[in-house]
């Protein structure tokens, strides 16, 4: 069973995402190393579809989403993160 994540804005999602990792801010590791969960990915996908705004929080959420999309759903060729 996956956790349901109820987040209403991109800023709230980022706070939640960092809090779940005991962080106040990104710590400098490569973005793919943050290991987004399937529930977080699905929540993020829905959030970006329904609550997009032209803001730094939306842009950051989009980058998290794009990285996970490439890791989990992109099926053409091999990805090289380095």
Secondary structure, DSSP 8 states (H G I E B T S, - for coil): --------SHHHHHHHHHHTTT-SS--SS-GGGG---HHHHHHHHHHHHHS--SSHHHHHHHHHHHHHHHHHT--SS-----
